[in-house]
Amino acid sequence: MIWWVCFLVVLTVLSYLHDTGVLSFLANVRIPFFQASLLSFLILVCAAGILIRMLWKRKKGEKEGLRERIVRLEKELANK
């Protein structure tokens, strides 16, 4: 996940430099279907990737918590 964030930071810095005019060679690089710049599209993809990964990991964490609770409850039943 850290790589997604690092890549997003790099893209954000490049986008800022493009907007300020420092990197003018990126002005003509566009995604035809979306009518957006390449940097904007890549930032969108990275943000979506981070969101999907966080939602997937949250669901996995809920399952692990439930497994631990089941084990604890089974031990309590065995002790009675």
ABEGO torsion letter per residue (X at the ends): XAAAAAAAAAAAAAAAAAAAGABAAAAABBBAAAGBBAAAAAAAAAAAAAAAAAAAAAAAAAAAAAAAAAAAAAAAAAAX
